[in-house]
Amino acid sequence: MRIEFLEASEEWQKEQIREVADYLQTLAVQADILSVKYELELDRGQELASLLRKIKALSVRAKPYM
């Protein structure tokens, strides 16, 4: 009876470990997705900053004509 209990306990622990491993794998995929999303937003942010600099430069040039 004790051996059966220990075997059942071991199976339960293995299942728990599998569930944790699956969850960690899911978190890793989500982290990858967030990383890609952040890189895309960073690229967009740099693009916007560049456009703002160009707009400021154009507005400085346009002031004499206003």
C-alpha positions in Angstrom: 0.0 0.0 0.0 2.8 2.4 0.9 4.6 1.6 -2.4 1.4 2.4 -4.4 1.1 5.7 -2.6 4.7 6.6 -3.4 4.3 5.6 -7.0 1.1 7.7 -7.3 2.9 10.6 -5.6 5.8 10.3 -8.0 3.4 10.3 -11.0 1.6 13.4 -9.7 5.0 15.1 -9.2 6.1 14.2 -12.8 2.8 15.6 -14.1 3.3 18.8 -12.1 6.8 19.2 -13.5 5.4 18.7 -17.1 2.8 21.4 -16.5 5.5 23.8 -15.2 7.7 23.0 -18.1 4.8 23.6 -20.5 4.0 26.9 -18.8 7.6 28.0 -19.0 7.7 27.2 -22.7 4.5 29.3 -23.1 6.2 32.2 -21.3 9.3 31.9 -23.4 7.2 32.2 -26.6 5.4 35.2 -25.2 8.7 36.8 -24.3 9.9 36.2 -27.9 6.7 37.9 -29.2 7.1 40.8 -26.9 10.7 41.2 -27.9 9.8 41.3 -31.6 7.0 43.8 -30.9 9.4 46.0 -28.9 11.9 45.9 -31.7 9.3 47.0 -34.2 8.1 49.8 -31.9 11.6 50.9 -31.4 12.2 51.0 -35.2 8.9 53.0 -35.5 10.0 55.3 -32.7 13.3 56.0 -34.4 11.5 56.7 -37.7 9.1 59.1 -36.0 12.0 60.9 -34.3 13.7 61.3 -37.6 10.6 62.7 -39.2 10.1 65.1 -36.3 13.7 66.4 -36.8 13.0 66.9 -40.5 9.7 68.7 -39.8 11.5 71.0 -37.3 14.2 71.7 -39.8 11.6 72.6 -42.4 9.7 74.8 -40.0 12.9 76.7 -39.2 13.5 77.2 -42.9 9.9 78.3 -43.5 9.8 80.9 -40.7 11.2 83.7 -43.0 8.3 83.1 -45.4 5.6 83.4 -42.7 
